[in-house]
Amino acid sequence: MPQSDFKFMDAERDRHYSAIGRVAVLWTRVESEIAATVRMLAGLDWKVGSCLTAQIANTARMLDALSSLCELRSPGMASDKGFKKRLDKILGLAERRNRVVHDVWTFDPGTTTKWQTAVRRTLKSDGTEMSTEDVNKLADEIEVAWSEFTTFSYHLLNDLKLWPGNPRDNFVQPETTDE
């Protein structure tokens, strides 16, 4: 492995990549919570629901599924301004997350530049400076969005009597046989 002539940049680069990793990990929590909510709204168990949600290509499509299932369970819900605003916020964070995780980064003393990738992984010609602090701020925003969505999901599913352990008016407990 060749020695870097810019060893003095290693600590800065490592901090920056650590912040990018934090964004990626925190985003998986958001995606997981959305997928769990979609599974419960669809009335599917974890095994079948996980198979279904794994086939949904991206966050935008997962939010479409969530919105459609909410509309089926509670007509008019998907038209609510607050509901739309919540999903739009998550979608905006998803796009910002994609740019941070998938773009190419270059490091010069005092400047970190993000080069947006385009179709076929070519780079767009203009880079954007983005500090490690900015990446960490995005991670913080994602963490807040996860917390807000988790609370929203609990109340939504609980109100619809879909939260696990919530008695359902029309739920019939399966009979068990003693052997």
C-alpha positions as a Python dict, from the first residue, in 0.01 Angstrom:
ca = {
    (1, 'M'): (0, 0, 0),
    (2, 'P'): (154, 332, -102),
    (3, 'Q'): (231, 586, 166),
    (4, 'S'): (23, 901, 152),
    (5, 'D'): (206, 1228, 91),
    (6, 'F'): (-84, 1393, 271),
    (7, 'K'): (-77, 1200, 598),
    (8, 'F'): (-170, 1521, 780),
    (9, 'M'): (-513, 1491, 614),
    (10, 'D'): (-582, 1138, 744),
    (11, 'A'): (-749, 1247, 1070),
    (12, 'E'): (-974, 1496, 890),
    (13, 'R'): (-1068, 1239, 623),
    (14, 'D'): (-1136, 973, 887),
    (15, 'R'): (-1365, 1209, 1084),
    (16, 'H'): (-1550, 1292, 765),
    (17, 'Y'): (-1600, 929, 662),
    (18, 'S'): (-1712, 850, 1015),
    (19, 'A'): (-1979, 1121, 983),
    (20, 'I'): (-2089, 975, 647),
    (21, 'G'): (-2114, 633, 814),
    (22, 'R'): (-2327, 785, 1088),
    (23, 'V'): (-2567, 924, 825),
    (24, 'A'): (-2588, 581, 658),
    (25, 'V'): (-2650, 393, 982),
    (26, 'L'): (-2909, 637, 1114),
    (27, 'W'): (-3091, 628, 781),
    (28, 'T'): (-3129, 251, 808),
    (29, 'R'): (-3326, 313, 1128),
    (30, 'V'): (-3563, 543, 941),
    (31, 'E'): (-3607, 294, 656),
    (32, 'S'): (-3662, 9, 902),
    (33, 'E'): (-3932, 203, 1090),
    (34, 'I'): (-4110, 294, 766),
    (35, 'A'): (-4097, -69, 649),
    (36, 'A'): (-4231, -194, 985),
    (37, 'T'): (-4518, 53, 963),
    (38, 'V'): (-4597, -57, 608),
    (39, 'R'): (-4597, -423, 719),
    (40, 'M'): (-4838, -353, 1005),
    (41, 'L'): (-5064, -135, 789),
    (42, 'A'): (-5077, -418, 535),
    (43, 'G'): (-5167, -663, 811),
    (44, 'L'): (-4870, -886, 736),
    (45, 'D'): (-4656, -1079, 979),
    (46, 'W'): (-4287, -998, 1004),
    (47, 'K'): (-4168, -1279, 775),
    (48, 'V'): (-4406, -1212, 483),
    (49, 'G'): (-4401, -835, 539),
    (50, 'S'): (-4022, -825, 534),
    (51, 'C'): (-4020, -1013, 206),
    (52, 'L'): (-4269, -765, 61),
    (53, 'T'): (-4097, -448, 183),
    (54, 'A'): (-3755, -574, 70),
    (55, 'Q'): (-3891, -563, -284),
    (56, 'I'): (-3976, -193, -261),
    (57, 'A'): (-3694, -17, -443),
    (58, 'N'): (-3640, 304, -247),
    (59, 'T'): (-3769, 539, 18),
    (60, 'A'): (-3998, 725, -222),
    (61, 'R'): (-4176, 404, -321),
    (62, 'M'): (-4192, 292, 44),
    (63, 'L'): (-4358, 623, 134),
    (64, 'D'): (-4601, 572, -156),
    (65, 'A'): (-4692, 233, -8),
    (66, 'L'): (-4730, 387, 337),
    (67, 'S'): (-4952, 664, 202),
    (68, 'S'): (-5170, 422, 3),
    (69, 'L'): (-5213, 186, 297),
    (70, 'C'): (-5298, 477, 529),
    (71, 'E'): (-5559, 592, 278),
    (72, 'L'): (-5709, 241, 267),
    (73, 'R'): (-5719, 216, 646),
    (74, 'S'): (-5840, 570, 706),
    (75, 'P'): (-5981, 747, 398),
    (76, 'G'): (-5866, 1107, 374),
    (77, 'M'): (-5555, 1058, 587),
    (78, 'A'): (-5312, 1075, 294),
    (79, 'S'): (-5464, 1409, 187),
    (80, 'D'): (-5399, 1569, 526),
    (81, 'K'): (-5148, 1855, 498),
    (82, 'G'): (-4961, 1746, 811),
    (83, 'F'): (-4933, 1391, 680),
    (84, 'K'): (-4803, 1512, 342),
    (85, 'K'): (-4559, 1749, 510),
    (86, 'R'): (-4421, 1464, 724),
    (87, 'L'): (-4365, 1242, 419),
    (88, 'D'): (-4213, 1530, 219),
    (89, 'K'): (-3966, 1597, 502),
    (90, 'I'): (-3859, 1232, 504),
    (91, 'L'): (-3828, 1232, 125),
    (92, 'G'): (-3609, 1544, 137),
    (93, 'L'): (-3385, 1381, 397),
    (94, 'A'): (-3366, 1068, 181),
    (95, 'E'): (-3235, 1270, -113),
    (96, 'R'): (-2979, 1450, 103),
    (97, 'R'): (-2874, 1117, 253),
    (98, 'N'): (-2829, 970, -94),
    (99, 'R'): (-2607, 1260, -199),
    (100, 'V'): (-2388, 1230, 111),
    (101, 'V'): (-2355, 852, 98),
    (102, 'H'): (-2326, 798, -278),
    (103, 'D'): (-2136, 1101, -406),
    (104, 'V'): (-1757, 1115, -435),
    (105, 'W'): (-1557, 1313, -181),
    (106, 'T'): (-1223, 1488, -222),
    (107, 'F'): (-1014, 1633, 56),
    (108, 'D'): (-786, 1933, 37),
    (109, 'P'): (-644, 2112, 340),
    (110, 'G'): (-934, 2301, 496),
    (111, 'T'): (-1180, 2205, 220),
    (112, 'T'): (-1391, 1895, 170),
    (113, 'T'): (-1574, 1875, -161),
    (114, 'K'): (-1864, 1654, -264),
    (115, 'W'): (-1887, 1566, -632),
    (116, 'Q'): (-2236, 1459, -732),
    (117, 'T'): (-2254, 1140, -929),
    (118, 'A'): (-2488, 1116, -1223),
    (119, 'V'): (-2614, 835, -1442),
    (120, 'R'): (-2350, 569, -1507),
    (121, 'R'): (-2146, 693, -1209),
    (122, 'T'): (-1990, 984, -1398),
    (123, 'L'): (-1925, 1299, -1201),
    (124, 'K'): (-2097, 1627, -1256),
    (125, 'S'): (-1843, 1896, -1328),
    (126, 'D'): (-1906, 2118, -1026),
    (127, 'G'): (-1824, 2018, -673),
    (128, 'T'): (-1989, 2145, -357),
    (129, 'E'): (-1804, 2212, -35),
    (130, 'M'): (-1955, 2026, 259),
    (131, 'S'): (-1783, 2015, 594),
    (132, 'T'): (-1780, 1729, 840),
    (133, 'E'): (-1992, 1949, 1065),
    (134, 'D'): (-2255, 1976, 789),
    (135, 'V'): (-2260, 1597, 748),
    (136, 'N'): (-2303, 1556, 1124),
    (137, 'K'): (-2589, 1810, 1119),
    (138, 'L'): (-2762, 1596, 857),
    (139, 'A'): (-2713, 1292, 1080),
    (140, 'D'): (-2871, 1485, 1368),
    (141, 'E'): (-3168, 1580, 1147),
    (142, 'I'): (-3212, 1216, 1047),
    (143, 'E'): (-3206, 1110, 1412),
    (144, 'V'): (-3477, 1364, 1497),
    (145, 'A'): (-3684, 1253, 1196),
    (146, 'W'): (-3654, 890, 1309),
    (147, 'S'): (-3774, 981, 1657),
    (148, 'E'): (-4065, 1185, 1519),
    (149, 'F'): (-4164, 911, 1275),
    (150, 'T'): (-4146, 643, 1544),
    (151, 'T'): (-4386, 844, 1760),
    (152, 'F'): (-4613, 912, 1461),
    (153, 'S'): (-4610, 543, 1364),
    (154, 'Y'): (-4698, 429, 1716),
    (155, 'H'): (-4996, 665, 1739),
    (156, 'L'): (-5112, 585, 1385),
    (157, 'L'): (-5099, 209, 1437),
    (158, 'N'): (-5241, 229, 1787),
    (159, 'D'): (-5534, 444, 1671),
    (160, 'L'): (-5601, 196, 1390),
    (161, 'K'): (-5577, -87, 1645),
    (162, 'L'): (-5286, -239, 1453),
    (163, 'W'): (-5017, -196, 1718),
    (164, 'P'): (-4898, -539, 1837),
    (165, 'G'): (-5084, -640, 2150),
    (166, 'N'): (-5362, -389, 2088),
    (167, 'P'): (-5697, -566, 2112),
    (168, 'R'): (-5889, -543, 1788),
    (169, 'D'): (-6265, -527, 1787),
    (170, 'N'): (-6295, -788, 1513),
    (171, 'F'): (-5990, -998, 1599),
    (172, 'V'): (-6061, -1364, 1661),
    (173, 'Q'): (-5799, -1546, 1863),
    (174, 'P'): (-5702, -1868, 1681),
    (175, 'E'): (-5789, -2185, 1861),
    (176, 'T'): (-5507, -2391, 1999),
    (177, 'T'): (-5508, -2761, 2046),
    (178, 'D'): (-5352, -2931, 2342),
    (179, 'E'): (-5165, -3240, 2245),
}
